[in-house]
Amino acid sequence: MIKVSSISKIYTTDNIKFYALKDISLTIEKGEYVAVLGASGSGKSTLMHIMGLLDKPSIGAVYFEKNLTTKLSDNQLSEIRNKKIGFVFQQFNLINRLTVYENVALPYFYSGRKDSKIKQRILNLLEDLQIKEKENKYPNQLSGGQQQRVAIARALIMEPDYIFADEPTGNLDSKTGKEIISILESLNKKGKTLIVVTHDKSLADRAKRKIVLQDGRLLS
């Protein structure tokens, strides 16, 4: 369960306050498939960053599996993200100097864990996502759809319970976008909590629940 209670995110420039989010309260239950919908600048990504523990609100409280996170250190938040949350971004955020295999393995190496089966798990993930033959390729040698599959594999390598996808089809053609969404939805059917951030109403309509933002406020 992820719960945000009366959160606001405020930025100050030249002594002028700007509310990226204002007084948002909502709860996402474990196993849900939720779309966060809104126009550009509505606060969607800011809300995702706060719910995904990448950022903290200026005001309000954030609970992750009933634990108050707004008082935790950056190291403690990083540990929760590594163990519990996977992120899929519109820009893929792959490291070009690393191979596909190395990109997927990155969260595992950051975790400091020791697992003799990690290599096989990475290869199994790549096979499930139909990119096993690309394991030794570099991101700039892949198509957009293949890069997004690598990003999904990286998000899944630590077997997270929560997956945040920020405009996951934004840089893809419609056919490839549908394939990527089908992959994400199949993960939700296996019990993963799926939160998709999008400005695309047709994509949001596929979710079981929609959270609609407008100008930093919760519209519905």
N, C-alpha and C positions, 0 to 999 in steps of 0.2 A: 504494500500500500504506500502510495505517495500522497501526501497532503500538504497543501500550501494554505496558510491562514492569514488573511488580511495583508498580503504582501504588496509592496510597492517597490519599484526600482527607479531611483532618481539620479539624474546626471546634472551637474552644475557647470555652466560655462559663462564666464563673465558675470558671475553672481546671479545668473538666471537659471532657475530650476526647470528641468524638463523631465516629465514623468513618462518613462518608457512603459511602465506598468503602474496601475493605480488600483489599490484595494482589491486584489484578486484572492478569492477563496475557492478551492475546489479539491476534490479527492479522486484519485485514480486507483481502483482496486486491482489487486494482483490478477493477472490473466486477461485484463480488458484489452480491447482494440479501440483506441481513441484517436481521433483526428483533431489537431489544433488548427483551426481555419481562420484566415484573415488576410487582408490586403497587405502589400509591402508596407512596413512601418507600423503595423498594428501591434507589435510586441510579441509575435509568435516565437521567434528565436530566443528572445530574452527570457520568456517563460520556460522554454525548453532547457536553456542553460541553467536556470534556477532549479527546476524540477530534477534535472540530471546532475545536480551538484557541481556544475562547472563554474557557477557564480553564486553569490549570496544576495538576498534582497536587501534594500536599504532599510525597509521597515517590514515587520511581520515575521512569521515563523514557518519553517519548512520541516516536515516530518518524513523520514524514510523508514518504512517498516516500523512505525511507531516511535522511532528515535528522533529526538530534536537535533537537527543537524546544524542549525545556524550558530551553535556555540562550538562546533568542532574545528580543529586545526586543519590547515590545508593538507597535511600529511594524512590525517584521519579521513578526510573527504576523498583523497586520492585512493586510499585503500578500498573504500566502499565502491567507488567507481570501477576500480580494477576488478573487483570480485563480483559485482552485482549488475553493472550497467554496460551495455554496448551501444556505440554511437555510429550512425551511418549518415554521412554528410553529402550535400549536393556537389561539393567540389572534390569529393573522394578523400582528400587529405592523405594520399599515399606519399611515401618518401621515394623520390625518383632514383636515388642511388642504391636502394635496396631492391632485391628481387621480390617477386610475388610471395614466395615462401617466407622470406625475411620480414616482409611487411605484415603478414598474417601472424607471425611469431612474436612480433614486437610487444604486445601487452603481456605475454607470458614471460618474456625476459625481464620486463620492468617489475613483474610481481615477485621475482626472486625465488619462485617455487622450483622444486626439483621433481620432474615427472618423466620417467623413462619412456612413457608412451606418447609424449607430446608430438614427436615427429609423425607418428602414425595418425594422430588426431588431426594434425594440420593437413596431411595428405587426404584423409577421409573427407574433411570439409571441402577441400578444393575439388575433390571428385563429386561430392554432392552438388556443388555449384557449377559443375561442368567446365572447370578450368584447370584440372589437374595437369594437363599437358603444358600449362603456362607457368609452372612453379619456378622455373629458372629464368623467366623473362623479367624485364623491367617495366614499370608502369607505362613509360612512353612508347612501349612496343605493343600496347593493348588498345582495344577499342574502348569507348566510354562504358558500354555495358559490361565488358570484362573487368574494367577497373572498379566498377560499382560492385561486382561480385566479389572481388578481392576485399573491398571495404567491408562487405557483409561478413565474409569469412573472418576478417580481423575482429569485427564486433562480436563474433560468436566464440572465439577461441577460448575465452575464459568461462564459457558456459553461463552467461549472465541470465538473470531472470527478467530484466527489463531492457528493451531495445528502443532507442530514440532514433528516428529517421527524419532528418531535416531536409525537406525538399528532395527526397531521394531520387526522383525522376526528372528533376529540373534540367539536367544537362543531357538528357537521353531522348532519342526519337520515341514515338508513341509505342511502337511494337516492343522495343527493348524496355521501355518504362513499364509496360504491362507485365513483362516477364519478371522484372525486379519486384514489383508489388506482389505478384503471386508468390515469390520466394518469401517475402516478409510475412505475408498472410499465412503461409504454411507454418511458419515459426509460431505465430499466435495460436494456431490450432493445436500445436504441441504444448501449449501452456505458457509461452512467453508473453509478458505484457508488452504490447506494441503501441507506441505513441508516434504518430506520423504528423509532422508539421508541414503544412502546405497552404498555398493560396488557390489551389485547384479544387473547385467545388466537386467535380466529378470524382476526383480521387478521395476527397473527404467523405463523400456519400457511401463509400465502400466500408467505412468504419462502423462499429456498433454504436458509437457515441461521438458527437461533435462538440468541441469547445470553440466558440466563435469569439474572436477578439476584434475590437475596433478602437483605434487610438489609445491603446494601452488598457482598455477596460474590458471586462467580461460582458459581452453582449448577450450571449445565450449559451 
